[in-house]
Amino acid sequence: MVKADRCALLKKESQATRKRFVADTVKTKQEQEALQKEYDKAEADRLADERAKARQASNKFDAAMKAGAGKTTFGKAAQVLKAREEVEDNDAEGEYEEHEATHNTNGTNGNGTTTAAAPKKEKKMTKSERYKDEMKFLADEQKAAIKQRVIGRLMRLFVVGFFLDAYREKDPRPVAKDSGKVKKKGKADENGDSFSIASLRDKANKLTGPFMMLLFTFFLGFLVIAGEDFDAGAIDSHDVNLYEVLGVDADSDVLAVRKAYKSLALSWHPDKNPGCEACVARFAKIGEAYEVLNNPEKKKAYDQRRAPEGSLESVASVDLTAEDFESRVLRSNDVWYVEVYDSNEGMSRGFHPIWEDVAQKHFQLARFGRIDAGKHRQALRLLHQRVMMFPVVFRIARGEQPELFQPEMRSEELSSKPLVNFVMESFPQVTVLDLESELRSWWDAKGDKPRILVSGPLAQSLRGGRGQGADFLQLQRSAFTWVEFFDIAVCEPQLAEFTLGPDVVSKVFTTGKGKTGPGWSLALRRREGALPEVRSASSLKKVLTELQELISKGLGDQAPYLTVRNYQQLCGTQQGTRTFCLLLMDAFDDARVASALEELNDSRKTFAQEALEMGNSEDGGSTEEPFHIQPVRVSLSSGRLPWQRVAAGSAFRSVWTEVEKAPVFVFEAETNRIGAVRTQSLRELFQQIAYDDMKLTELPEHFSFTRGLPDPEVPLRRELLHSLSTPLGAIGAFLLAAGAIAILPELSVPTTGAVMAVFASLVLAAWPLATRRCVSFFWCTAAPSNFECQVGA
């Protein structure tokens, strides 16, 4: 009974345990199915997102390929890749459906865990990575093709590629088995049955290198011929004027001629300048001029200076050509009147005597030149206006608009009066101050340039009374010539006395024959707030002499930068006075320049006192003739702004080596001699030159001091041609052109524009002259009255 009860109990417990296990198993399976459903849903959402992203990328890719399909290697390869991807997508869809069926059949493993999700994810990631790899492969192939094309162009430009292409054509290449069509096409080409534009393009591409090299060689040869240096020394190298040699006027009497000759002969005598060959030549010219001008008969014959009858040769003006028009006319500080004529035309022959007469009478006022249109047609391109009729006369002056005179050759007007009136009326006018406010504003204006006020009887001078009209024109000429260094103006003496005080005007002078009249006065104000230096003159003719002395004195107080344009003004002989240029190299420090000027002025005063004492001595010792030392500055580096300094050229550096690159040296333009200043101070420089303590040596004939002078007006075209004509510049230009020809065709239009902009910026940064020209364009547009803008007009 007990055993039966125990068995029943065990059986009952076993059934209860089985029921619990079944319930737990069902519950666990339900939970796993719920988890699987959630996982399947999440995976389906992820796959849907990836398909949507892939579809968007495919649409963009299709749009890009549609734009460039068939045009480039990359486009064709992309089409093949797209077709391959469509096939792979179909295969992937089949694999995915098969995988889903397997998953639905098997469900879970024995442990109830899912194993199908990992292979599905691995399959999708592999496809995405393969897609990216193939795109990267195509991009690398494109880069390699671009690199090969660039190298091929460069090799052809260097001619090497031409020989490589010829070698490849001779090298037999095996043909693939599956390229039967290609074989037939190649065979047809070999037999000459096929002729395509592609073959022509390929041949032209192969011959591009040698052809470009040949063109570039001819271009460099042209640059060597056309890129000659500008030489300011070519200005006025011939056509010697005897009056200018002695420094006297054409109407000077015999006493004035003898006085000038005595002064110059003493200064240039070979015994006083031992070892100076140029001094011997200069002394010979002085003797020749004195021999002609001291004899009334010879002087009269020289003044007439008539050309042979019936000839169009000019003795009163210079013949201009395309080679020297810029150096003589456009870089001159004088006013030029240029006649353009045709030697084969009758009106030019009839106008010739009139031109000669006016040029001979006004040669001291302006410069006169002629251009024969039949012989020098290239020179006509340098004029500001096209010439349609002959003859015609141009007035050309720095900073002024050119003016034109067309003579009317009617029989009743065969006189020089119309041309004389044109010369007088077109000559640049000096500043005339008529109001108190104008005078006060001009006198007190701030600026670096000294101011010279000339006051006197203007009404009489402007009307030409007492023969002073020509002298007043000479005053206008001086004001125009020295405008770079001085501001010169004229006014009535009453206005000057009322506005500036009685210290700037002169008293009443005796004008001759017991008569009195208002005198002339000149006031030099060196800087703002400084007391003026006043000088007096009894006539306008003497005003010119006093004005020249004030200009020389004012120039001695400043050290301007030497340029091609002001070289003759600063270093040339002025009014027969011997001039030495004192060159301060790279003198950027104003304190250093001021100290040098102070020492030079002390030397000048000491030497003047010594000369005066020697002249007043009882034994009547020989006196030293006066000479002038003009300090100037020369820079070896250029500024990037129009008002800053300009560097000297390589030719000037060659001259500098003759004095062992001394920081301070002396140059005499008249004798082409140079000497270094070895002393630390300039307080005895005048004495060293006067007593021959400083050794001056002549420059070799192949050395040109003027060729390398700073030239702020040099055109960019000429500077570029000069740079390209040098070996280093030619090599750099060829490499740059080769790189542009090889690389730019591979770039897009925006990229090409960006590259050109970067290149232009680098040029402006490395080439100060280019930056200077760009800034000048805007600066001169805003302020055209600046001198730097006028010289380029």
C-alpha positions in Angstrom: 0.0 0.0 0.0 2.9 2.2 0.8 4.7 1.4 -2.4 1.7 2.1 -4.5 1.3 5.5 -2.9 5.0 6.4 -3.5 4.9 5.4 -7.2 1.8 7.5 -7.7 3.4 10.4 -6.0 6.6 10.2 -8.1 4.5 9.9 -11.3 2.4 12.9 -10.3 5.6 14.9 -9.6 7.1 13.9 -13.0 4.0 15.0 -14.9 4.1 18.4 -13.0 7.8 18.8 -13.9 7.1 18.1 -17.6 4.3 20.6 -17.7 6.6 23.2 -16.2 9.4 22.4 -18.8 7.0 22.6 -21.7 5.6 25.9 -20.4 9.1 27.3 -20.0 10.1 26.1 -23.5 7.1 27.7 -25.1 7.7 30.9 -23.3 11.4 30.9 -24.3 10.5 30.2 -27.9 7.9 33.0 -27.9 10.5 35.4 -26.5 13.1 34.3 -29.1 10.6 34.8 -31.9 9.7 38.2 -30.6 13.4 39.2 -30.5 13.9 37.7 -34.0 11.1 39.8 -35.3 12.5 42.9 -33.8 15.9 42.2 -35.2 14.5 41.4 -38.7 12.6 44.6 -38.6 15.7 46.6 -37.7 17.8 44.9 -40.3 15.1 45.5 -43.0 15.1 49.2 -42.1 18.9 49.3 -42.3 18.9 47.6 -45.7 16.2 50.0 -46.9 18.3 53.0 -45.8 21.4 51.7 -47.5 19.4 51.0 -50.7 18.0 54.5 -50.7 21.5 56.0 -50.2 23.0 53.8 -52.9 20.1 54.8 -55.3 20.8 58.5 -54.6 24.5 58.1 -55.2 23.7 56.1 -58.4 21.4 58.9 -59.7 24.1 61.5 -59.1 26.7 59.3 -60.7 24.4 58.7 -63.7 23.9 62.5 -64.1 27.6 63.1 -64.0 28.4 60.4 -66.4 25.6 61.6 -68.8 27.4 64.9 -69.0 30.8 63.5 -69.8 30.0 60.0 -71.2 32.0 59.2 -74.2 34.1 62.3 -74.0 36.9 61.2 -71.7 38.5 57.9 -70.7 37.0 58.3 -67.3 33.5 58.7 -68.7 33.8 55.5 -70.9 35.2 53.5 -68.0 32.4 54.7 -65.8 29.8 53.4 -68.3 31.3 50.0 -68.2 31.4 50.1 -64.4 27.8 51.1 -64.3 26.7 48.1 -66.5 28.8 45.8 -64.3 27.2 47.2 -61.2 23.7 46.6 -62.6 24.6 42.9 -63.2 26.0 42.6 -59.7 22.9 44.2 -58.2 20.7 41.6 -59.9 23.0 38.8 -58.6 23.0 40.4 -55.2 19.2 40.5 -55.2 19.1 36.8 -56.1 21.6 36.0 -53.3 19.6 38.0 -50.9 16.3 36.2 -51.7 18.0 32.8 -51.5 19.5 33.8 -48.1 16.0 34.9 -46.9 14.5 31.6 -47.9 17.3 29.7 -46.1 16.7 31.8 -43.0 13.0 31.2 -43.0 13.6 27.5 -43.4 16.2 27.0 -40.7 15.2 29.8 -38.4 17.4 29.1 -35.4 20.0 26.5 -34.3 19.7 24.1 -31.5 20.5 26.7 -28.9 17.8 29.0 -30.2 20.3 31.6 -31.5 20.3 33.3 -34.9 23.2 32.8 -37.3 21.9 34.2 -40.6 22.4 38.0 -39.9 26.2 38.1 -39.9 26.7 36.6 -43.4 24.1 39.0 -44.9 25.8 42.0 -43.4 29.3 40.8 -44.5 28.0 40.3 -48.1 26.7 43.9 -48.3 29.8 45.5 -46.8 32.0 43.7 -49.3 30.0 45.0 -52.2 30.2 48.6 -50.9 33.9 48.4 -50.4 34.3 46.9 -53.9 32.4 49.8 -55.3 34.6 52.3 -53.6 37.8 50.5 -54.6 36.7 50.4 -58.2 36.0 54.1 -58.2 39.3 54.8 -56.6 41.0 52.6 -59.2 39.4 54.7 -62.0 40.5 57.9 -60.4 44.0 56.6 -60.1 43.9 55.5 -63.7 42.8 59.0 -64.7 45.6 60.6 -62.7 48.1 58.3 -64.3 46.8 59.1 -67.8 47.0 62.9 -67.0 50.5 62.5 -65.7 51.6 60.5 -68.8 50.1 63.2 -71.1 51.8 66.0 -69.2 55.2 64.2 -69.4 54.6 63.5 -73.0 54.0 67.1 -73.8 57.1 68.2 -71.8 59.2 65.6 -73.6 58.1 66.8 -77.0 58.8 70.4 -76.0 62.3 69.4 -75.1 62.5 67.4 -78.5 63.2 64.2 -76.5 59.7 63.0 -77.0 60.0 63.3 -80.7 62.8 60.7 -80.8 61.0 58.4 -78.3 57.9 58.4 -80.5 60.0 57.6 -83.5 61.6 54.7 -81.6 58.2 53.3 -80.5 57.0 53.3 -84.1 60.0 51.2 -85.2 59.5 48.8 -82.2 57.2 45.9 -83.3 54.5 45.1 -80.7 52.6 41.7 -80.5 48.9 41.8 -81.1 46.4 40.1 -78.9 44.5 37.0 -80.2 41.1 38.4 -79.7 41.7 41.6 -81.6 41.1 40.5 -85.1 39.2 43.6 -86.0 42.1 45.7 -84.8 44.4 43.7 -87.0 42.3 44.4 -90.0 42.1 48.0 -89.2 45.9 48.2 -88.7 46.4 46.4 -92.0 44.2 48.8 -93.8 46.2 51.7 -92.3 49.4 50.2 -93.4 48.2 49.7 -96.9 47.0 53.3 -97.0 43.4 52.5 -97.4 42.4 54.4 -94.3 43.0 58.1 -93.6 41.5 59.8 -90.5 41.6 63.1 -88.7 42.8 61.3 -85.6 46.0 60.3 -87.4 46.7 63.9 -88.4 46.1 65.0 -84.8 48.5 62.4 -83.6 51.2 63.4 -86.0 50.7 67.1 -85.2 51.0 66.3 -81.5 54.3 64.6 -82.1 55.7 67.5 -84.1 54.6 70.1 -81.6 57.8 70.0 -79.5 60.3 70.6 -82.3 58.1 73.3 -83.9 57.6 75.1 -80.6 61.4 74.9 -79.9 62.1 76.4 -83.3 59.6 79.3 -82.8 61.0 80.0 -79.4 64.6 80.1 -80.7 63.6 82.7 -83.3 61.7 84.6 -80.7 64.8 84.8 -78.4 66.9 86.0 -81.3 64.4 88.8 -81.9 64.5 89.7 -78.2 68.3 90.0 -78.2 68.0 92.5 -81.1 65.1 94.4 -79.8 66.0 94.3 -76.0 68.9 96.7 -76.2 69.4 98.9 -73.1 68.3 102.5 -73.0 71.2 104.8 -72.9 70.7 108.3 -71.7 74.2 109.2 -72.9 72.9 109.0 -76.5 71.0 112.3 -75.9 72.6 115.2 -77.7 75.8 113.3 -78.5 76.5 115.4 -81.6 75.4 118.8 -83.1 77.7 120.8 -80.9 76.5 124.4 -80.3 79.4 126.8 -79.9 77.4 129.2 -77.7 76.6 126.3 -75.4 80.3 125.3 -75.3 81.2 128.7 -73.9 78.0 129.1 -72.0 77.0 132.5 -73.5 74.0 133.8 -75.3 73.8 134.2 -79.0 73.7 138.0 -78.7 76.7 138.2 -76.4 79.4 140.7 -77.3 83.1 140.1 -77.7 83.9 141.0 -74.1 81.4 138.4 -72.7 82.9 135.8 -75.1 86.4 136.6 -73.9 85.5 136.5 -70.3 83.8 133.1 -70.6 86.7 131.7 -72.6 89.2 132.9 -69.9 87.2 131.2 -67.1 86.7 127.9 -69.0 90.2 127.7 -70.3 91.7 128.1 -66.8 89.4 125.4 -65.5 89.9 122.9 -68.4 93.5 123.5 -69.2 95.4 120.2 -69.6 98.2 121.4 -67.3 95.7 121.8 -64.6 94.2 118.4 -65.2 97.1 116.0 -65.7 96.2 112.5 -67.1 92.8 113.6 -68.2 92.3 112.9 -72.0 88.7 114.2 -71.9 89.9 117.5 -70.5 92.2 117.9 -73.6 89.2 117.3 -75.9 87.0 119.7 -73.9 89.8 122.4 -74.0 90.0 122.0 -77.8 86.3 122.5 -78.1 86.5 125.7 -76.0 89.3 127.0 -78.2 87.4 126.2 -81.4 84.3 128.0 -80.1 86.4 131.0 -79.0 88.1 131.2 -82.4 84.7 131.4 -84.2 82.7 133.6 -81.8 85.6 136.1 -81.0 85.9 137.0 -84.7 82.9 139.1 -85.9 83.1 137.8 -89.5 83.3 134.2 -88.5 80.6 134.7 -85.9 78.3 136.2 -88.6 78.9 133.3 -90.9 78.3 130.8 -88.1 75.0 132.5 -87.2 73.7 132.4 -90.7 74.4 128.6 -91.0 72.5 128.2 -94.2 72.2 124.8 -95.9 73.0 124.3 -99.6 70.4 125.9 -101.9 67.6 123.5 -102.7 68.5 121.1 -99.9 66.2 120.1 -97.0 69.1 119.6 -94.7 68.7 121.4 -91.4 71.5 123.1 -89.4 69.2 124.6 -86.8 67.4 121.4 -85.7 68.3 117.8 -85.2 67.1 114.8 -87.3 65.1 112.3 -85.2 64.7 108.6 -85.8 62.7 105.8 -84.1 65.9 104.8 -82.3 66.6 108.1 -80.6 63.2 109.8 -80.4 62.4 108.5 -77.0 65.9 109.4 -75.5 66.0 112.8 -77.0 62.4 114.0 -76.9 60.2 111.9 -74.5 62.8 111.8 -71.7 63.8 115.4 -72.0 63.1 118.2 -69.5 63.1 120.7 -72.4 60.2 121.8 -74.6 60.5 120.3 -78.1 59.0 121.4 -81.4 59.1 118.6 -83.9 58.4 119.0 -87.6 57.2 116.0 -89.5 57.8 116.4 -93.2 58.1 114.5 -96.5 61.2 115.3 -98.5 59.4 114.4 -101.7 56.5 116.7 -101.1 56.4 120.3 -102.4 54.7 121.9 -99.4 57.5 120.6 -97.1 60.1 122.2 -99.4 58.3 125.5 -99.2 58.0 125.4 -95.4 61.7 124.5 -94.9 63.1 128.1 -94.9 60.5 129.2 -92.4 61.3 126.3 -90.1 65.0 127.0 -90.3 64.6 130.7 -89.5 62.3 130.1 -86.5 64.5 127.3 -85.1 67.7 129.4 -85.4 66.1 132.4 -83.6 64.6 130.4 -80.8 67.2 127.6 -80.2 67.9 128.9 -76.7 64.2 128.8 -75.7 63.3 125.3 -76.9 64.7 122.3 -78.8 63.8 121.8 -82.4 63.8 118.4 -84.3 62.6 116.9 -87.5 61.3 113.6 -88.7 61.5 112.6 -92.3 58.3 110.5 -92.8 59.7 108.9 -96.0 62.8 107.6 -94.3 61.7 107.1 -90.7 58.1 106.0 -90.8 58.6 103.9 -87.6 59.2 107.1 -85.7 55.7 108.3 -86.5 54.2 105.6 -84.3 55.8 107.3 -81.3 53.7 110.5 -81.9 50.5 111.1 -80.0 48.5 111.7 -83.2 48.4 110.1 -86.6 49.9 112.4 -89.3 47.8 112.7 -92.5 49.2 115.8 -94.1 52.7 117.3 -94.4 54.3 119.3 -93.0 53.0 119.5 -89.4 54.7 120.7 -86.2 54.1 119.1 -82.8 54.8 120.8 -79.5 55.9 118.1 -77.0 56.5 118.9 -73.3 56.6 116.7 -70.2 53.3 116.6 -68.4 51.5 118.7 -71.2 49.1 117.5 -73.8 50.8 117.7 -77.3 49.8 120.6 -79.5 49.8 120.7 -83.3 50.5 123.4 -85.8 49.4 122.9 -89.5 50.9 125.6 -91.7 48.8 127.1 -94.5 51.1 127.4 -97.5 49.2 130.1 -99.4 51.4 132.5 -101.3 50.4 135.5 -99.2 51.3 133.7 -95.9 54.8 132.6 -96.7 56.2 134.1 -93.5 57.4 132.9 -90.2 54.9 134.8 -88.1 52.3 132.1 -87.7 54.9 129.6 -86.6 56.5 132.1 -84.2 53.1 132.8 -82.7 52.5 129.1 -82.2 55.9 128.7 -80.4 55.1 131.7 -78.1 51.5 130.7 -77.3 52.1 127.0 -76.8 55.1 127.3 -74.6 54.3 126.1 -71.0 53.3 129.0 -68.8 54.8 129.8 -65.4 52.5 130.1 -62.4 51.3 133.7 -62.1 49.7 134.7 -58.7 47.3 137.6 -58.9 45.4 137.2 -55.6 46.5 137.6 -52.0 44.8 134.2 -51.0 46.6 132.4 -53.9 50.0 133.8 -52.9 49.6 133.0 -49.2 48.3 129.5 -49.9 51.2 128.8 -52.4 53.9 130.2 -50.1 52.7 128.4 -46.9 51.9 125.1 -48.6 53.5 122.0 -47.2 55.9 120.0 -49.3 59.4 118.8 -49.8 60.3 121.1 -52.7 61.8 124.5 -52.1 59.8 127.5 -53.5 61.2 130.5 -55.4 59.0 133.6 -55.7 60.0 136.1 -58.5 58.3 139.5 -58.1 58.6 142.4 -60.6 56.8 144.4 -63.2 54.9 141.6 -64.9 52.6 143.7 -67.0 55.5 145.2 -68.8 57.2 141.8 -69.2 54.1 140.0 -70.5 53.6 142.7 -73.1 57.2 142.3 -74.2 58.0 145.9 -73.3 61.6 147.0 -73.5 62.6 143.8 -75.2 61.9 141.8 -72.1 59.4 139.4 -73.8 62.1 137.0 -74.8 63.7 137.2 -71.3 60.4 136.4 -69.7 60.1 133.3 -71.9 63.5 132.2 -70.6 62.1 132.6 -67.1 59.2 130.3 -68.1 61.7 127.8 -69.5 63.6 127.7 -66.2 60.4 127.2 -64.2 59.4 124.3 -66.5 62.8 122.7 -66.6 63.3 122.6 -62.8 59.8 121.8 -61.7 60.9 118.4 -60.4 63.0 120.2 -57.7 61.5 123.7 -57.3 58.1 125.4 -57.3 58.6 128.7 -59.1 55.9 131.4 -59.4 55.8 135.1 -60.2 53.7 138.0 -58.9 53.6 141.8 -58.8 56.0 143.3 -56.1 53.1 145.2 -54.5 51.2 142.0 -53.9 54.3 140.2 -52.5 55.1 143.1 -50.1 51.5 143.3 -48.9 51.1 139.6 -48.4 54.5 138.4 -47.3 56.1 141.6 -46.0 58.7 144.0 -47.2 61.6 141.5 -46.7 60.8 139.5 -49.8 60.8 142.4 -52.3 63.5 144.7 -53.6 63.8 148.4 -53.6 63.6 150.8 -56.6 66.5 150.4 -59.0 68.0 152.7 -61.5 67.2 151.4 -65.0 69.7 153.6 -66.9 69.8 157.0 -68.4 69.0 158.6 -65.1 65.6 156.9 -64.9 64.3 154.8 -62.1 61.7 152.0 -61.9 60.5 149.0 -59.9 63.1 146.3 -59.6 63.0 142.6 -59.4 63.4 140.3 -56.4 63.8 136.6 -55.9 62.9 134.9 -52.6 64.0 131.3 -51.9 62.2 129.4 -49.2 64.0 126.1 -48.6 61.5 124.5 -46.3 58.4 125.3 -44.4 58.9 127.9 -41.7 62.5 128.8 -42.8 63.5 132.4 -43.4 63.7 133.2 -47.1 66.9 134.1 -48.9 66.2 137.3 -51.0 68.2 138.5 -53.9 67.6 141.6 -56.1 68.1 142.3 -59.8 67.7 145.5 -61.8 66.4 143.8 -65.0 64.8 140.6 -66.1 68.0 139.4 -67.8 69.8 139.6 -64.5 66.9 137.8 -62.9 67.8 134.7 -65.0 71.4 134.8 -63.6 70.3 135.2 -60.0 67.7 132.4 -60.5 70.3 130.0 -61.7 72.5 130.7 -58.7 69.6 130.2 -56.3 68.7 126.9 -58.1 72.3 125.7 -57.7 72.4 126.7 -54.1 69.0 125.1 -53.4 70.2 121.8 -55.1 73.2 121.8 -52.9 70.9 121.6 -49.9 69.2 118.4 -51.1 70.3 115.0 -52.4 67.7 113.8 -54.9 67.6 110.4 -56.4 69.5 110.2 -59.7 67.5 109.1 -62.7 67.8 109.0 -66.5 65.6 112.1 -66.8 67.4 114.4 -64.3 70.9 113.1 -65.0 71.8 116.0 -67.4 70.3 118.6 -65.0 72.2 117.4 -61.9 75.5 116.1 -63.3 75.8 118.1 -66.5 77.7 121.4 -66.9 75.4 124.3 -66.0 76.1 127.8 -67.4 79.8 126.9 -68.1 80.4 125.8 -64.4 82.2 122.6 -63.9 80.0 120.1 -62.1 80.9 117.0 -60.0 78.3 114.5 -58.9 78.7 113.1 -55.4 77.0 109.8 -55.3 75.7 108.4 -52.0 74.9 104.7 -52.4 71.9 103.3 -50.7 71.5 106.4 -48.5 68.1 105.6 -47.1 68.8 107.1 -43.6 67.7 110.8 -43.6 70.1 111.5 -40.7 73.1 110.2 -42.7 72.1 112.3 -45.7 71.6 115.4 -43.5 75.1 114.9 -42.0 76.7 114.5 -45.4 75.0 117.7 -46.7 76.2 119.6 -43.6 79.8 118.5 -44.1 79.6 119.3 -47.8 78.4 122.9 -47.1 81.1 123.4 -44.5 83.7 122.3 -47.2 82.1 124.7 -49.7 82.3 127.7 -47.3 85.9 126.9 -46.3 87.0 126.6 -49.9 85.3 129.8 -50.9 87.0 131.6 -48.1 90.4 130.2 -49.1 89.9 131.2 -52.7 89.0 134.7 -51.7 92.1 135.0 -49.5 94.3 133.7 -52.4 92.7 136.2 -54.8 93.3 139.1 -52.4 96.9 138.1 -51.5 99.7 140.6 -52.3 101.6 138.2 -54.5 98.5 137.8 -56.7 98.5 134.0 -56.5 96.5 132.0 -58.9 92.9 131.7 -58.1 90.9 128.5 -58.4 87.9 128.6 -60.8 84.6 127.8 -59.1 83.0 124.4 -59.5 79.9 122.8 -58.2 79.5 119.5 -56.3 76.0 118.1 -56.5 75.1 115.4 -54.0 72.7 112.7 -55.4 71.5 109.3 -54.2 71.5 106.0 -56.0 69.6 102.9 -54.8 70.3 99.3 -55.6 66.7 98.2 -54.6 63.4 99.4 -56.0 60.3 100.5 -54.1 56.9 99.2 -55.1 55.1 102.6 -55.1 55.4 105.3 -57.7 56.8 107.9 -55.4 59.5 105.6 -54.1 63.0 105.0 -55.4 64.0 102.9 -58.4 67.0 100.6 -58.5 69.9 101.1 -60.8 70.6 98.6 -63.6 73.3 96.0 -63.9 75.5 98.4 -66.1 75.7 100.8 -63.2 76.9 98.0 -60.9 79.8 97.4 -63.3 80.7 101.1 -63.1 80.5 100.9 -59.3 83.0 98.1 -59.2 85.6 100.5 -60.7 85.7 102.3 -57.4 85.6 99.0 -55.4 82.0 99.6 -54.5 82.8 102.6 -52.3 79.7 103.9 -50.4 80.5 107.5 -51.6 82.3 108.4 -54.9 82.6 111.3 -57.3 81.7 111.3 -61.0 82.4 114.1 -63.6 80.1 113.7 -66.6 82.0 116.0 -68.8 85.3 114.0 -68.7 83.7 110.6 -67.8 86.0 110.3 -64.7 85.3 108.6 -61.4 86.9 108.5 -58.0 86.2 107.0 -54.6 86.0 109.2 -51.5 88.3 107.4 -49.0 87.9 109.8 -46.1 85.2 109.4 -43.4 84.2 113.0 -43.6 83.3 115.3 -46.5 84.5 118.5 -44.8 87.6 118.7 -47.1 86.0 117.4 -50.4 86.2 120.7 -52.2 89.8 121.1 -51.3 90.6 117.5 -52.4 89.1 118.1 -55.8 90.6 121.6 -56.3 94.1 120.6 -55.3 94.1 117.2 -57.1 94.3 115.3 -53.8 91.6 113.0 -55.0 92.6 110.7 -57.9 90.0 110.6 -60.7 90.3 107.9 -63.3 88.6 107.7 -66.7 86.1 104.9 -67.2 86.9 102.4 -70.0 85.2 103.1 -73.3 82.9 100.1 -73.0 81.6 101.3 -69.7 78.6 103.6 -69.9 77.6 105.4 -66.7 74.3 106.5 -68.1 73.2 103.1 -69.4 72.4 101.6 -66.0 70.9 104.7 -64.4 67.5 104.2 -62.6 64.6 104.7 -65.0 61.2 105.0 -63.3 59.5 105.6 -66.7 60.8 102.4 -68.4 57.9 100.6 -70.0 57.1 97.1 -68.8 57.4 95.8 -72.3 61.0 96.9 -72.6 62.0 95.6 -69.2 60.4 92.3 -70.0 62.2 92.1 -73.3 65.4 92.9 -71.7 65.0 90.2 -69.0 64.0 87.6 -71.6 67.1 88.5 -73.7 69.4 87.3 -71.0 70.4 83.6 -70.8 68.8 83.1 -67.4 65.6 84.9 -68.4 65.3 82.9 -71.6 65.7 79.6 -69.8 63.2 80.6 -67.1 60.7 81.8 -69.7 61.0 78.5 -71.7 60.5 76.4 -68.7 57.5 78.4 -67.6 55.9 78.3 -71.1 56.6 74.5 -71.3 54.9 74.0 -68.0 51.9 76.0 -69.0 51.5 74.2 -72.4 51.8 70.8 -70.7 49.6 71.3 -67.6 46.9 73.9 -68.5 45.0 71.7 -71.0 44.3 69.2 -68.2 42.7 71.8 -66.0 39.2 73.1 -66.0 38.3 76.7 -66.8 37.8 77.8 -63.1 41.0 76.0 -62.0 42.9 77.6 -64.9 41.6 81.1 -63.8 42.7 80.4 -60.2 46.1 79.3 -61.4 46.6 82.4 -63.5 45.5 84.6 -60.6 48.0 83.0 -58.3 50.7 83.4 -60.9 49.9 87.1 -61.4 50.1 87.6 -57.6 53.5 85.9 -57.5 54.7 88.1 -60.4 53.6 91.2 -58.6 55.3 90.0 -55.4 58.6 89.2 -57.2 58.7 92.1 -59.7 58.6 95.5 -58.0 58.2 97.3 -61.4 55.0 95.5 -62.2 53.6 96.4 -58.8 54.7 100.0 -59.4 52.9 100.2 -62.7 49.6 98.7 -61.3 49.6 101.2 -58.4 50.5 104.1 -60.7 47.4 103.4 -62.8 45.1 104.1 -59.9 47.3 106.7 -58.1 47.6 108.8 -61.2 43.9 108.5 -62.0 43.1 110.0 -58.5 46.0 112.6 -58.5 47.2 113.3 -62.1 49.0 116.5 -61.0 51.8 114.6 -59.3 55.2 114.9 -61.0 55.5 111.1 -61.2 52.4 111.0 -63.3 53.4 113.9 -65.5 56.7 112.5 -66.5 55.0 109.5 -68.0 52.5 111.6 -70.0 
